[in-house]
Amino acid sequence: MKFSLVIPMYNEKSIIADTAKTLSDYMDAHFEDYEILFSNDGSKDGCDEIVRELNLPNVRVTGYPNNQGKGCAVRTAVLEAKGDIVMFTDADLAYGTDVIARVAEKFAENPDADVVIGSRNLSKDGYEGYTLMRKIASKMYIKVLCIAGGFKLSDSQCGCKAFRGEAAQKIFSHCEVNGFAFDFEAILWSQKLGCKIAEMPVKIINHRESKVHVFSDTFKMLRDLRKMKKRIRKASI
């Protein structure tokens, strides 16, 4: 089994060398066959060259010169990935590294699952380290968007998702959204294509200031979600 790990990056010069080395050591210790794809979202700080110059085994950089958004970075790398399992997570390794092996185990335990999504709402420590207000805001944000999207998932916005290779190619070949709403688009396409989705508990280990502005971004997300649902509902497959 080949495992593909996708890391989108945008101006991550301060952390990317440590991230690349940490992931390389981890994947080498836990997987016989793997690849790590760093997808450069038009960074201007040279973080792509930093990764290349490390010359780590089974690590490569893909991407494009102009910033397009996290969704585009993830989609670009996912469609290039060769793994039987394709997973993406954030460059700051917010959910740690052990979550990677746990994803592989989840697929092994659930042979019918096409998609595995991390959730901070499945265990008591999922929001450990969050301030009370950030925890409440995050849960409300997810709840509102899931109701609007018609999802029964407990945490659609978790930045840790994985797909069986064939499902990843089918799903992301239909995706178009470049921004943060790409998570919703991938889930909508998963449902449209009849994919089985499983969830697994995760928690934030490395905290970094969120780029999501709950109130303003919720309205933007709802607008984007409405457009996506209409487009995907009308799409023929």
Beta strands, then each sheet from edge to edge (+ up, - down):
strand 1: 2-9
strand 2: 33-41
strand 3: 59-64
strand 4: 85-88
strand 5: 115-119
strand 6: 161-164
strand 7: 197-201
sheet 1: 3+ 2+ 1+ 4+ 6- 5+ 7+
end
